[in-house]
Amino acid sequence: MSDITFDNRVAIVTGAGGGLGRTYALEFARRGARVVVNDLGGSVDGSGGSAMAADAVVAEIEAAGGEGVANYDSVSSPEGGANIVQTAVDVFGQVDILVNNAGILRDTSFAKMTTEQIDAVLDVHLKGAFYVAQPAFALMKERGYGRIVNTSSPSGLFGNFGQVNYGAAKAGLMGMASVMAIEGVKYNIKVNTIAPVAKTRMTEDLLGPLADLVHPEQVTPLVVYLASETCTLTHQVFSVGGGRYARIFLGVNDGWFAGKDAVPSVEDIHANLDTIQDIDDYIVPLSNNEEMALLFKALKG
């Protein structure tokens, strides 16, 4: 099997000044990509800013013989997202790969969460991914090629105490990625999502003893593969951490069909809950049309 390389490819990695993003940027560059290292350089909660984090990663890339450029814009505004993509165009002439990795935390219990804590996290994780991906996607369409990797989280897909804002943003990313993948098919734009578990400054306090068993470098190979020309997968979500790699999917079962034109009673629902919840047989729809096909099948008898 030949090596997977990124010669003549340009990658943008947001939040690449440390943690997971840094490992992605370094590996892309090691394999030949020219890399835009984006990082606001703020604290875990998103406050403040500094050029030091992004500059340090670019220095690492250049010391190893690669090409990189730093960008310090926040992903949390349309202007910031556009500037990140424009940096790639101005310096390297194109955009082939985008890894939406930037993130912050504003954790607190649901009952105590403020609207400011909700807005700040949604602005970075969900809107931020949109603000960078939209201009990048437009350029990828023109070139007929692109790879986008979005970063969700087990907290968004399965839930975690004290992270309703973060969970909502990360679950929203999965929905956004699904539509992007569908719209990208005819332009050879592959869009996939990861839900990583790794020790970073954002997660080490949350992970406790597990932190020392889940290294950022263990996530990197999957992300780099999903961003490669070799990868033909799209519209998929992967669990990754600690050396384990697995697919996450949304499935739907046949359920219980009350009958054409039937309006069942509340008691009917209660009586058929076991069938409604039975997941012995299911499909994994890749569009709402595929999910609706189950209804059409039932209506046809």
C-alpha positions in Angstrom: 0.0 0.0 0.0 1.4 3.4 -1.0 1.8 6.2 1.4 -1.1 8.7 1.8 0.3 12.1 0.9 -1.0 15.7 0.5 1.3 17.1 -2.1 -0.3 20.2 -3.8 -3.1 20.2 -1.2 -3.9 23.1 1.1 -5.4 22.4 4.6 -7.1 24.7 7.1 -7.2 23.5 10.7 -9.1 25.7 13.1 -8.1 25.7 16.8 -4.7 24.3 15.7 -2.6 26.1 18.3 -2.6 23.2 20.7 -4.3 19.9 21.5 -5.9 17.9 18.7 -5.6 20.7 16.1 -1.9 21.0 16.5 -1.4 17.3 15.9 -3.5 17.5 12.7 -1.6 20.5 11.4 1.8 18.9 12.0 0.8 15.6 10.3 -0.8 17.3 7.3 2.4 19.3 6.9 4.6 16.2 7.4 2.8 14.5 4.6 3.2 17.4 2.2 0.2 19.7 2.7 0.5 23.5 3.1 -1.3 24.3 6.2 -3.3 27.3 7.6 -2.9 27.1 11.4 -5.8 29.0 12.8 -6.0 29.8 16.5 -7.4 32.8 18.4 -5.0 32.0 21.2 -7.6 32.5 23.9 -8.4 30.7 27.1 -10.5 27.5 27.4 -13.6 29.7 27.8 -12.8 31.6 24.7 -11.7 34.9 26.3 -8.6 36.7 25.4 -6.3 36.2 22.4 -2.7 35.8 21.5 -0.6 35.0 18.4 1.8 32.8 20.3 -0.1 29.5 19.9 -0.5 29.6 16.2 2.9 31.0 15.6 4.5 28.2 17.6 2.9 25.5 15.5 3.9 27.2 12.3 7.4 27.4 13.6 7.3 23.6 14.3 6.0 23.0 10.8 8.7 25.1 9.2 11.5 23.6 11.4 10.5 20.2 10.0 10.7 21.5 6.4 7.0 22.1 5.8 4.9 25.1 4.8 2.5 26.8 7.1 0.9 30.1 7.9 -0.7 31.4 11.0 -4.2 33.0 11.3 -5.5 34.5 14.5 -9.2 35.2 13.5 -12.0 33.9 15.7 -14.3 31.4 14.0 -17.3 32.9 15.9 -18.2 35.5 13.2 -18.8 35.5 9.5 -16.0 37.9 9.0 -13.6 35.7 11.0 -14.6 32.6 9.0 -14.1 34.4 5.7 -10.7 35.7 6.8 -9.5 32.3 7.7 -10.4 30.9 4.2 -9.0 34.1 2.5 -5.7 33.5 4.3 -5.4 30.1 2.5 -6.3 31.7 -0.8 -3.9 34.7 -0.4 -0.9 32.6 0.7 -1.4 29.3 -1.0 -4.0 29.9 -3.8 -6.6 27.3 -2.9 -8.4 25.3 -0.2 -8.7 21.5 -0.4 -9.2 20.5 3.2 -11.0 21.9 6.2 -10.9 20.5 9.7 -13.4 22.3 12.0 -11.7 21.8 15.3 -11.9 25.1 17.2 -13.8 25.0 20.5 -14.4 26.4 23.9 -16.2 25.3 27.1 -18.7 27.2 29.3 -19.9 24.3 31.5 -22.6 24.5 34.2 -25.7 22.7 35.1 -28.8 23.2 32.9 -30.8 25.0 35.7 -28.0 27.5 36.2 -26.9 28.0 32.5 -27.1 31.6 31.2 -28.0 32.7 27.7 -24.5 34.1 27.4 -23.0 30.7 28.1 -25.3 29.2 25.5 -24.6 31.8 22.8 -20.8 31.8 23.3 -20.5 28.0 22.8 -23.0 27.9 19.9 -21.1 30.8 18.3 -17.8 28.9 18.3 -18.7 25.2 17.8 -21.8 25.3 15.6 -21.9 28.8 13.9 -18.1 28.8 13.8 -18.0 25.6 11.8 -20.6 27.1 9.4 -18.8 30.4 9.1 -15.5 28.7 8.0 -17.1 25.9 6.0 -19.4 27.9 3.8 -16.7 30.0 2.0 -14.4 26.9 1.9 -17.2 24.8 0.4 -17.8 27.4 -2.3 -14.2 27.2 -3.3 -14.2 23.4 -3.2 -17.2 23.4 -5.5 -15.4 25.5 -8.1 -12.4 23.0 -8.0 -14.5 19.9 -7.9 -12.7 18.6 -4.9 -12.8 18.9 -1.1 -12.6 17.2 2.2 -14.2 18.5 5.4 -13.9 17.0 8.8 -16.2 18.3 11.5 -15.7 17.7 15.2 -18.7 16.6 17.3 -18.4 15.0 20.7 -19.8 12.1 22.7 -21.3 14.9 24.9 -23.4 16.0 22.0 -24.4 12.7 20.6 -25.0 10.8 23.9 -25.1 13.6 26.6 -23.0 14.6 29.6 -23.9 16.4 32.8 -23.3 20.2 32.8 -22.8 20.5 29.0 -26.2 21.3 27.6 -24.7 24.2 25.5 -21.8 22.1 24.3 -24.0 19.1 23.7 -26.5 21.1 21.6 -23.7 22.6 19.5 -22.0 19.3 18.9 -25.3 17.5 18.0 -26.1 20.4 15.7 -22.8 19.8 13.9 -23.8 16.3 13.1 -27.0 17.6 11.4 -25.1 20.3 9.5 -22.5 17.8 8.3 -25.3 15.5 7.0 -26.7 18.2 4.8 -23.2 19.3 3.7 -22.4 15.7 2.7 -25.5 15.4 0.6 -24.9 18.7 -1.2 -21.2 17.9 -1.7 -21.7 14.6 -3.5 -21.7 15.9 -7.1 -18.7 18.1 -6.4 -16.5 15.4 -5.0 -16.6 17.0 -1.5 -16.5 14.4 1.2 -17.9 15.5 4.6 -17.4 13.4 7.7 -17.5 13.9 11.4 -15.5 12.7 14.4 -16.5 12.4 18.1 -13.1 12.3 19.7 -12.0 11.5 23.3 -8.5 12.9 24.0 -6.5 14.7 26.6 -6.3 18.4 25.8 -6.5 21.5 28.0 -10.2 21.5 27.5 -10.8 18.0 28.6 -8.2 16.8 31.0 -10.1 18.0 34.1 -13.3 16.3 32.8 -11.6 13.0 31.9 -9.9 12.4 35.3 -7.7 9.3 35.3 -8.8 8.4 31.8 -6.9 11.5 30.5 -3.5 9.8 30.5 -4.8 6.9 28.4 -6.3 9.0 25.5 -3.6 10.9 23.6 -4.4 13.4 20.9 -2.0 11.7 18.5 -4.3 8.6 18.6 -7.1 10.7 16.9 -4.9 12.2 14.2 -4.6 9.2 11.9 -8.4 9.0 11.4 -8.7 12.7 10.8 -5.9 12.8 8.3 -7.3 9.7 6.5 -10.8 11.3 6.2 -9.1 14.4 4.8 -7.2 12.5 2.2 -7.9 11.9 -1.5 -7.8 8.1 -0.7 -10.9 8.5 1.4 -14.1 7.9 -0.5 -16.4 7.9 2.6 -18.8 10.7 3.2 -21.8 11.4 5.5 -20.3 9.3 8.4 -19.6 9.8 12.0 -16.8 8.1 13.9 -16.0 7.5 17.6 -12.3 7.8 18.2 -10.1 7.8 21.3 -7.4 5.8 23.1 -6.6 3.7 20.1 -10.3 2.7 19.4 -12.0 3.6 16.1 -15.7 2.9 15.6 -18.7 4.1 13.6 -21.5 6.0 15.2 -24.8 6.0 13.3 -28.4 7.0 13.5 -30.7 4.1 12.8 -34.5 3.7 12.6 -36.5 0.5 13.0 -39.7 -0.6 11.2 -41.7 0.4 14.3 -45.4 -0.2 14.7 -47.8 0.7 12.0 -51.3 1.6 13.2 -52.9 1.3 9.8 -53.6 3.6 6.9 -55.7 6.6 8.0 -55.7 5.2 11.5 -55.6 7.5 14.5 -54.6 5.3 17.4 -55.5 6.1 21.0 -53.0 6.9 23.7 -53.6 3.5 25.1 -52.7 1.9 21.7 -49.3 3.7 21.9 -48.8 2.3 25.4 -49.8 -1.2 24.3 -47.3 -1.2 21.3 -44.3 0.4 23.0 -42.2 -2.7 22.7 -42.7 -2.9 19.0 -42.1 0.9 18.6 -38.8 0.5 20.5 -37.6 -2.8 19.1 -34.2 -2.4 17.4 -33.5 -5.9 16.3 -34.0 -4.8 12.7 -33.1 -1.3 11.5 -31.7 0.8 8.7 -29.2 3.6 8.7 -30.8 6.3 6.5 -28.4 8.6 4.7 -31.2 11.2 3.9 -34.7 12.0 5.1 -36.0 10.4 1.8 -34.5 7.0 2.9 -36.2 7.3 6.3 -39.5 8.3 4.7 -39.3 5.1 2.6 -40.2 3.1 5.7 -43.5 5.0 5.9 -44.2 4.5 2.2 -43.5 0.8 2.6 -46.0 0.6 5.5 -48.6 2.5 3.6 -48.3 0.1 0.7 -48.8 -2.8 3.0 
